[in-house]
Amino acid sequence: MPTAMCSLTRVLAAVLGAALWRALHGAPLPEFSGDQDFQLFLRKNLEFTRKIKGDVAALQRAVCDTFQLCEEEELLLVRQDLDITHAPLEKCHSRTFQAEDCFGQIREGLQAYHGSLASVRELLPAHAGLVETLQLDAANLSSNIQQQMEDLGLATVTYPAEERGALPAFSSPFHHQVGGFFILANFQRFLETAYRALRHLARL
């Protein structure tokens, strides 16, 4: 039964990924998408996003190795009891794609995950340096996007550090471990969607 569930999950993930891909390719490109400076921004930040995804994956492996929490399907029931950040990015794969809205959501999500990663740092003290690097990279990516939005004359919103929100509260060490697992899993999915949106704009 677990094997069948995993197979079904993989099939669903493939279907959803294909649907997202079709939505992205069906979305109109903004007028400035052909601008050389904008394309340079996209190429640099595609590489930057790929690097961040790799660091998140390294922390996911650490959670798996340290706490034997490796399979999301096995933790879904516990997930229902936790208040875990899940930043939406639906505006990055809408058929009425607007770069301003998509970039705004990416920045807001990066701000949210920057804060929630503090829980992961507490959970994995041996990997605190990597978590702090990840937080810095998330902040820098958000800053890069803000600067590019300003250069393009798009509206931006600045998020003060004190408005990053309180850390999630966990009722037990096990809940903290599962919470850290899902913070990283959600962040990885968020980054994958953001990467697809940037790649779409880069016409790759």
ZITA-V335153 format. One record per residue. SS is DSSP state (2 for helix, 1 for strand, 0 for the rest). D_FIRST is the distance of its C-alpha to the first C-alpha in whole Angstrom. Layout:
ss = [SS/SS]
d_first = [D_FIRST/D_FIRST]
This chain:
ss = [0/2/2/2/2/2/2/2/2/2/2/2/2/2/2/2/2/2/2/2/2/2/2/2/2/2/0/0/0/0/2/2/2/2/0/2/2/2/2/2/2/2/2/2/2/2/2/2/2/2/2/2/2/2/2/2/2/2/2/2/2/2/2/2/2/2/2/0/0/0/0/2/2/2/2/2/2/2/2/0/0/0/0/0/0/0/0/0/0/2/2/2/0/0/0/0/0/0/2/2/2/2/2/2/2/2/2/2/2/2/2/2/2/2/2/2/2/2/2/2/2/2/2/0/2/2/2/2/2/2/2/2/2/2/2/2/2/2/2/2/2/2/2/2/2/2/2/2/2/2/2/0/0/0/0/0/0/0/0/0/2/2/2/0/0/0/0/0/0/0/0/0/2/2/2/2/2/2/2/2/2/2/2/2/2/2/2/2/2/2/2/2/2/2/2/2/2/2/2/2/2/0/0/0]
d_first = [0/4/5/5/6/9/10/11/12/14/15/16/18/20/21/22/24/26/27/28/30/32/33/34/36/37/39/43/44/47/50/50/47/50/52/52/52/49/47/48/46/43/43/44/41/39/39/39/36/34/36/34/31/31/32/30/27/29/29/25/25/27/25/22/24/26/24/20/19/18/14/15/12/12/16/16/17/19/21/22/24/26/29/28/30/28/31/31/32/32/36/35/34/36/37/41/40/43/43/45/42/39/41/42/38/37/40/39/35/37/39/36/34/37/37/34/34/36/33/31/35/35/32/32/36/36/35/37/39/37/36/39/40/37/38/42/40/39/42/44/41/42/46/46/44/47/50/49/48/52/53/52/54/50/50/48/47/48/46/48/46/47/45/41/40/39/36/33/33/31/31/29/29/25/25/28/25/23/25/27/23/23/27/26/23/25/28/27/26/29/31/29/30/33/34/33/36/38/37/38/41/42/42/40]
